[in-house]
Amino acid sequence: MRAENLTAGYGDQMVLDNIMLTIPDQGLTFLSGPSGVGKTTLLRVLAGLLKPRSGRVELPGRPVMLFQEDWLFPRLSALGQVEAVLPKSRRGEALRWLELAELADDRDKPPGELSGGMARRLALARALAVEGEVWLLDEPFAGVDQERAFRILSRLKELNRPMILTGHDPAIGAGCDRIIRL
């Protein structure tokens, strides 16, 4: 994964200016830095959701993005949330993703019955279930207690998928394969 001479922003506001970045196509990469430095903007450019003003991006395939907002379907159960993003032939895998996010016991609950951390984990489980080649996870552990986040992070490593995570917790970053500071 590469970004070369990447410049991006919103309106007149420049957020990324001539970024050069190479990330291995495997493992967990943690993007760290203070709020407003451009972590989310970089993920949006990598996902193809924001067109850069200049530069280019190379990814190993189709990206899947987990946004900072959970965007859960209000009337679907936790299990239904994950099943909704799976093709019919793979819907039997939904429980696996809930187990990874430690939500199997809450499979029948709608989002309104979940805490903020539980909703975040559900959004993560749903994103992981989507087919793709690289996962862009914007603050996947926001609102999740650190002990649980470490367990889930360990499971993410076992998936052996290329993932880029953002966040503010240096301990989570230390649990990833590499850290890139913006």
Residue pairs with C-beta under 8 A, 6 or more apart in sequence:
1 21
1 22
1 23
1 24
1 25
1 46
1 57
1 58
1 59
1 60
1 134
1 162
1 164
2 21
2 22
2 23
2 57
2 58
3 19
3 20
3 21
3 42
3 45
3 46
3 55
3 56
3 57
4 20
4 55
4 56
4 57
5 18
5 19
5 20
5 54
5 55
5 56
6 16
6 18
6 19
6 20
6 21
6 42
6 45
6 52
6 54
6 55
6 56
6 57
7 14
7 16
7 17
7 18
7 19
7 52
7 53
7 54
7 55
8 15
8 16
8 38
8 41
8 42
8 45
8 50
8 51
8 52
8 53
8 55
9 15
9 16
9 41
9 53
10 41
15 38
15 41
16 38
16 41
16 42
16 45
16 52
18 55
19 38
19 42
19 55
21 42
21 180
23 29
23 162
23 164
23 178
23 180
24 162
24 177
24 178
25 60
25 134
25 162
26 160
26 161
26 162
27 157
27 160
27 162
27 163
27 176
27 177
27 178
28 153
28 156
28 157
28 163
28 165
28 175
28 176
28 177
28 178
29 162
29 163
29 164
29 165
29 176
29 177
29 178
29 179
29 180
30 164
30 165
30 166
30 167
30 172
30 173
30 176
30 178
30 179
30 180
31 39
31 42
31 43
31 164
31 165
31 166
31 167
31 180
31 182
32 39
32 166
32 167
32 168
32 170
32 173
32 179
32 180
32 181
32 182
33 39
33 181
33 182
35 168
37 182
38 182
39 138
39 166
39 182
40 68
40 138
40 166
41 50
42 182
43 65
43 136
43 138
43 164
43 166
44 50
44 65
45 51
45 52
45 57
46 57
46 59
46 63
46 134
46 136
46 164
47 63
47 65
47 136
48 63
49 65
59 133
59 134
60 133
60 134
60 162
61 132
61 133
61 134
62 131
62 132
62 133
62 134
63 132
63 133
63 134
63 135
63 136
64 127
64 130
64 131
64 132
64 134
64 135
64 136
65 127
65 135
65 136
65 137
65 138
66 123
66 124
66 127
66 135
66 136
66 137
66 138
66 140
67 123
67 138
68 138
68 139
68 142
70 111
70 119
70 120
70 122
70 123
71 123
72 81
72 111
72 119
72 122
72 123
72 126
73 80
73 81
73 84
73 111
74 110
74 111
74 112
75 110
76 84
76 110
76 111
77 107
77 108
77 109
77 110
78 98
78 103
78 106
78 107
78 108
78 109
78 110
78 111
78 114
78 122
78 125
79 94
79 95
79 98
79 107
79 108
81 111
81 122
81 125
81 126
82 94
82 97
82 98
82 122
82 125
82 126
82 129
83 91
83 94
84 126
85 126
85 129
85 130
86 93
86 94
86 129
90 129
93 129
94 129
95 104
95 107
97 125
97 126
97 128
97 129
98 104
98 106
98 107
98 122
98 125
100 125
100 128
100 152
100 155
101 121
101 122
101 124
101 125
101 128
101 152
102 121
102 148
102 151
102 152
103 118
103 121
103 122
103 125
106 113
106 114
106 118
111 119
111 122
114 122
115 143
116 143
117 143
117 144
117 145
117 148
119 143
120 140
120 141
120 142
120 143
120 144
121 144
121 148
121 152
124 137
124 140
124 152
127 135
127 137
128 135
128 156
128 159
133 162
134 161
134 162
134 163
134 164
135 161
135 162
135 163
135 164
136 163
136 164
137 163
137 164
137 165
137 166
138 166
139 166
139 167
139 168
140 165
140 167
141 149
141 152
141 153
141 167
141 169
141 172
142 167
144 152
146 169
146 171
146 172
149 169
149 172
150 171
150 172
150 175
153 172
153 175
153 176
154 175
156 163
157 177
165 172
165 176
167 173
173 179
